[in-house]
Amino acid sequence: MSPTAESGDTPTPVHLPVLVDEVLTYLAPRPGAVIVDATIGEGGHGEALLRRIAPAGRLIGLDRDADAVRRAEERLRSFGRNVVVRHASFADFDHELDAAGVGLVDGVLFDLGVSSRQLFEPGRGFSIDRAGPLDMRMDVRQTLTAADLVNTLDERALADLIYRYGEERASRRIARQIVARRPLRTTRDLARAVEAAVAGRGRHHPATRTFQALRIATNEETDTLESALPQAIARLRPGGRICVIAFHSIEDRIVKQTLARYARGCTCPETAAACSCGGRRMLRVITKKPVVPSLLEVRRNPRARSARLRAAERLVETSGQTGSAPARAR
Ligand SMILES: C[S@@+](CC[C@H](N)C(=O)[O-])C[C@H]1O[C@@H](n2cnc3c(N)ncnc32)[C@H](O)[C@@H]1O
């Protein structure tokens, strides 16, 4: 995807799903399977999955963006009752599956981040290259916007946010510039504040990390992912698989650590002083390293370049595999 034009007459790019063959390989959906696409977006992966599980399989799609839900419903209409799309965050995974009358499932896909369409539409405020309001909400029912964060957080909190979610070393200088220029209303205002703090321009715009940080914070992306993954893992039937595509190191780290925790036999948070989960091994990680797109795919779809796919399989035996709870030694 390369939407950089300023004029409003550039056609909105279709969102090209990434790593589709790899998703099909690792999820291995069979006819009749029940699959959850937790980030249905424009339904690209969803359609590929539905073709594999047809005619009796079922796909439950979730998305927190109402526009994506509408488009996915439209695209997948021909699959009729085999598909249900719900306007919801994957943080409410359990609730949404209960509401759809679904128990255990054969596969779950998370294709994280934003779609090309969300990035491209100036009114959504996600893109440095497109002038628009500083919004960045995936779900517009939410009240908090990126503008609220940049205009209300104190300088230190803002710097911490940009450092934490953008891994931006110049976070203090950037926060100083933002605070000096308040109120910031548009993507342009934010890009200019960062440009004033960070000289030069390499391969990426200097505000790339700051935009990422604000998007993650506005949508509480790390918290929702940390809450959704255990729910999804618990819903897998033995032999069922989970596939997660991450686009930056912060979310990929959460995926890697969560899958490793469930594969190791202790699912307690890293911060827990002692194991209280019973030490059950629930998963086998089936991607030793993250799976990345081919050069051909990146050439065809530059947005794919940072995609990292990790997958795991739910173990058949889920209790007593490690004996007593392992002592924590981390
Ligand atoms: C990369 S796109 C998915 C594209 C999709 N796989 C396709 O083939 O069209 C990511 C989607 O995830 C959605 N999303 C992000 N966070 C979410 C969350 N917490 N719950 C549900 N959907 C979310 C976004 O709104 C966006 O539509």
The ligand as a Tripos MOL2 file, in Angstrom:
@<TRIPOS>MOLECULE
LIG
   27    29     1     0     0
SMALL
NO_CHARGES

@<TRIPOS>ATOM
      1 C1         -4.9690   -5.5080    9.6300 C.3       1 LIG1
      2 S1         -6.6590   -5.2370    9.7320 S.3       1 LIG1
      3 C2         -7.3450   -6.8320    9.4600 C.3       1 LIG1
      4 C3         -7.5470   -7.1300    8.0170 C.3       1 LIG1
      5 C4         -8.2410   -8.4490    7.7350 C.3       1 LIG1
      6 N1         -7.4770   -9.5680    8.1970 N.3       1 LIG1
      7 C5         -8.5540   -8.5830    6.2700 C.2       1 LIG1
      8 O1         -8.1400   -9.5770    5.6560 O.co2     1 LIG1
      9 O2         -9.2150   -7.7040    5.7100 O.co2     1 LIG1
     10 C6         -6.8610   -5.0960   11.4520 C.3       1 LIG1
     11 C7         -8.3000   -4.9340   11.8810 C.3       1 LIG1
     12 O3         -8.3350   -5.2090   13.2790 O.3       1 LIG1
     13 C8         -9.2750   -4.3650   13.8620 C.3       1 LIG1
     14 N2         -8.9540   -4.3050   15.2890 N.ar      1 LIG1
     15 C9         -7.8970   -3.7510   15.8890 C.ar      1 LIG1
     16 N3         -7.9680   -3.9030   17.2220 N.ar      1 LIG1
     17 C10        -9.0870   -4.6100   17.4570 C.ar      1 LIG1
     18 C11        -9.7170   -5.1070   18.6310 C.ar      1 LIG1
     19 N4         -9.2090   -4.8690   19.8550 N.pl3     1 LIG1
     20 N5        -10.8570   -5.8070   18.4990 N.ar      1 LIG1
     21 C12       -11.4030   -6.0500   17.2850 C.ar      1 LIG1
     22 N6        -10.8620   -5.5770   16.1390 N.ar      1 LIG1
     23 C13        -9.7240   -4.8790   16.2250 C.ar      1 LIG1
     24 C14        -9.1070   -3.0550   13.1260 C.3       1 LIG1
     25 O4        -10.2570   -2.2560   13.2510 O.3       1 LIG1
     26 C15        -8.8690   -3.5410   11.6960 C.3       1 LIG1
     27 O5        -10.0610   -3.5990   10.9650 O.3       1 LIG1
@<TRIPOS>BOND
     1     1     2 1
     2     2     3 1
     3     2    10 1
     4     3     4 1
     5     4     5 1
     6     5     6 1
     7     5     7 1
     8     7     8 2
     9     7     9 1
    10    10    11 1
    11    11    12 1
    12    11    26 1
    13    12    13 1
    14    13    14 1
    15    13    24 1
    16    14    15 ar
    17    14    23 ar
    18    15    16 ar
    19    16    17 ar
    20    17    18 ar
    21    17    23 ar
    22    18    19 1
    23    18    20 ar
    24    20    21 ar
    25    21    22 ar
    26    22    23 ar
    27    24    25 1
    28    24    26 1
    29    26    27 1
@<TRIPOS>SUBSTRUCTURE
     1 LIG1         1 GROUP 0 **** ****
